Amino acid sequence: MELFKNINPKKLFEPSYIFEKTPSANSDYLYLAIVFGLFIVLAIVFWFIYGKKKKNLPVLSSLQGRFFNIFFYTGISGLVLIFFRFQQIPYLGSRLFLLILILVFIIWSIYLLYFYFKILPQKINKFREEQIYNKYLP
């Protein structure tokens, strides 16, 4: 792919490269626009998948909202930043905002994975215990 031939890893960590106020719009940001568009599609897919599953297990409604939020808002924010880049709007189209968005997405994903693997199983067990308990109440 030509995309990876153009990337210089040393340049990615130079402050002048990151803090450039109006980077050129000629780069391969179409690939990033596709990724952010796929994030929005993924958010909608997660919404419908967990929407069907939460009928049997209402505890999943919090997970449905969390997955939708991370992918939808990251996708929308990314597309807005790519739009600013194409319009060459100073500061708003800079690489710094894109880097901040990626870092926020990574941190948010780590928290979401923690919730999915640690907190959610406890909530599911508690819900099932309450179902069993309520089954025998008059």
Number of C-alpha atoms within 10 A of each C-alpha: 5 7 10 8 7 10 10 9 8 7 11 12 10 10 10 10 14 17 14 15 17 17 19 13 15 9 12 12 15 12 11 14 19 13 15 23 19 15 21 22 16 17 24 15 14 19 19 14 12 20 18 13 14 16 11 9 14 14 18 19 16 13 20 19 15 20 19 23 15 18 23 21 16 21 25 16 16 22 19 16 21 23 17 18 24 17 14 17 15 13 16 19 24 23 21 17 17 18 12 11 16 14 12 14 16 12 11 14 16 12 11 17 13 12 14 14 10 11 12 17 13 12 13 15 11 13 15 14 12 11 11 11 10 10 9 7 6 4
